[in-house]
Amino acid sequence: MSPTALRTSSLGLALLLVAGCAGPPEEFVPEAVWEETDEDEGTEVDRAEICVRKATLVRAADQLCDDNNPGHVWYYVPLTAKIPAVGKKAGSGTFDASDLPYRVSEKGGTGEDIVIADDEMDRIEICVRKQTRIRVRDGRCDDGDTGYEWYYFPPDRQVPAVGKKAVNGSFHRSDYSETFRARPYGGKGRKVMLEPPDDGTGATPPRTTTRPQQCTTITTGRVTTRRCS
């Protein structure tokens, strides 16, 4: 065999060996890496909603997040995981809001035993100045004025009057909650909450005030006439 033919045969054999070792690119299967997700075959993971200091993930009182206290954010942890007590650092979780999270005991723990029941999904909404939480007329929030936001209460809480500071409520509510406006003079939640109008606009129905009758008695001779308006 000539040197040229030998070199050609050797080159062809080398190309076949390389192709056989490499294999077709589309047949290469990388090693799978499994990560925990919020869904397992369509089943959502129940999560606890806890307030943490964002820089450290140390759990804080929920009210700090309810009031949008700077440096504090909501953190969502699976109920099956170890949930820290207030003052302890949270483990694996996410800052992404869960669909319908659960509030849990400040003592921490695991599972449904630490869930705080919230059987009342309705909320009373009032408009407040964001920095001070002083209640103002609802029109400020209806108009989207800068620096004003809705603040929410369960119906069993005390609602402040216009001009007073709102406490023990939250700037946050569930998308599943139905909201009601409150009378401007404040008071116990259910006593001051207003039913929404039938038109579905969410606007506060006007308060109706009945003016007392004004009557005048006119006497002409022996005839006495009483006129009221």
Solvent accessible surface area in square Angstrom, and as a share of the most:
residue,aa,sasa,rsa
1,M,178,0.79
2,S,60,0.38
3,P,93,0.59
4,T,86,0.50
5,A,42,0.33
6,L,102,0.51
7,R,157,0.57
8,T,91,0.53
9,S,62,0.40
10,S,60,0.39
11,L,114,0.57
12,G,31,0.29
13,L,108,0.54
14,A,47,0.36
15,L,114,0.57
16,L,129,0.64
17,L,110,0.55
18,V,100,0.57
19,A,63,0.49
20,G,64,0.62
21,C,117,0.70
22,A,83,0.64
23,G,31,0.30
24,P,62,0.39
25,P,116,0.73
26,E,145,0.65
27,E,119,0.53
28,F,159,0.66
29,V,126,0.72
30,P,94,0.59
31,E,161,0.72
32,A,68,0.53
33,V,127,0.73
34,W,226,0.79
35,E,137,0.61
36,E,139,0.62
37,T,86,0.50
38,D,69,0.36
39,E,101,0.45
40,D,101,0.52
41,E,174,0.78
42,G,62,0.60
43,T,91,0.53
44,E,105,0.47
45,V,47,0.27
46,D,76,0.39
47,R,20,0.07
48,A,0,0.00
49,E,22,0.10
50,I,0,0.00
51,C,0,0.00
52,V,0,0.00
53,R,120,0.44
54,K,118,0.50
55,A,97,0.75
56,T,60,0.35
57,L,41,0.20
58,V,50,0.29
59,R,3,0.01
60,A,14,0.11
61,A,38,0.29
62,D,19,0.10
63,Q,62,0.28
64,L,61,0.31
65,C,3,0.02
66,D,9,0.05
67,D,26,0.14
68,N,56,0.29
69,N,56,0.29
70,P,116,0.73
71,G,49,0.47
72,H,23,0.10
73,V,45,0.26
74,W,28,0.10
75,Y,11,0.04
76,Y,13,0.05
77,V,1,0.01
78,P,11,0.07
79,L,9,0.05
80,T,118,0.68
81,A,31,0.24
82,K,152,0.64
83,I,1,0.00
84,P,11,0.07
85,A,31,0.24
86,V,60,0.35
87,G,50,0.48
88,K,131,0.55
89,K,139,0.59
90,A,5,0.04
91,G,47,0.45
92,S,84,0.54
93,G,33,0.32
94,T,31,0.18
95,F,97,0.40
96,D,109,0.57
97,A,83,0.64
98,S,29,0.19
99,D,89,0.46
100,L,88,0.44
101,P,37,0.23
102,Y,83,0.31
103,R,76,0.28
104,V,0,0.00
105,S,32,0.20
106,E,90,0.40
107,K,176,0.75
108,G,10,0.10
109,G,17,0.16
110,T,70,0.41
111,G,22,0.21
112,E,142,0.64
113,D,144,0.75
114,I,23,0.12
115,V,42,0.24
116,I,93,0.47
117,A,82,0.63
118,D,74,0.38
119,D,140,0.73
120,E,55,0.25
121,M,66,0.29
122,D,40,0.21
123,R,38,0.14
124,I,0,0.00
125,E,17,0.08
126,I,0,0.00
127,C,0,0.00
128,V,0,0.00
129,R,107,0.39
130,K,89,0.38
131,Q,173,0.77
132,T,58,0.34
133,R,42,0.15
134,I,57,0.29
135,R,6,0.02
136,V,25,0.14
137,R,151,0.55
138,D,22,0.12
139,G,36,0.35
140,R,109,0.40
141,C,15,0.09
142,D,81,0.42
143,D,111,0.58
144,G,61,0.59
145,D,48,0.25
146,T,134,0.78
147,G,37,0.36
148,Y,27,0.10
149,E,61,0.27
150,W,53,0.18
151,Y,0,0.00
152,Y,23,0.09
153,F,1,0.00
154,P,23,0.14
155,P,1,0.00
156,D,90,0.47
157,R,98,0.36
158,Q,117,0.52
159,V,2,0.01
160,P,18,0.11
161,A,29,0.23
162,V,52,0.30
163,G,48,0.46
164,K,129,0.55
165,K,105,0.45
166,A,0,0.00
167,V,79,0.45
168,N,88,0.45
169,G,5,0.04
170,S,13,0.08
171,F,19,0.08
172,H,75,0.34
173,R,101,0.37
174,S,34,0.22
175,D,138,0.72
176,Y,127,0.48
177,S,14,0.09
178,E,94,0.42
179,T,34,0.20
180,F,16,0.07
181,R,22,0.08
182,A,3,0.02
183,R,67,0.24
184,P,40,0.25
185,Y,115,0.44
186,G,9,0.08
187,G,19,0.18
188,K,100,0.42
189,G,0,0.00
190,R,137,0.50
191,K,165,0.70
192,V,5,0.03
193,M,37,0.16
194,L,16,0.08
195,E,125,0.56
196,P,52,0.32
197,P,37,0.23
198,D,154,0.80
199,D,100,0.52
200,G,68,0.65
201,T,95,0.55
202,G,37,0.36
203,A,52,0.40
204,T,52,0.30
205,P,40,0.25
206,P,118,0.74
207,R,137,0.50
208,T,130,0.76
209,T,126,0.73
210,T,128,0.75
211,R,154,0.56
212,P,104,0.65
213,Q,140,0.62
214,Q,119,0.53
215,C,49,0.29
216,T,81,0.47
217,T,76,0.44
218,I,73,0.37
219,T,89,0.52
220,T,98,0.57
221,G,71,0.68
222,R,249,0.91
223,V,97,0.56
224,T,86,0.50
225,T,55,0.32
226,R,162,0.59
227,R,158,0.58
228,C,63,0.38
229,S,91,0.59
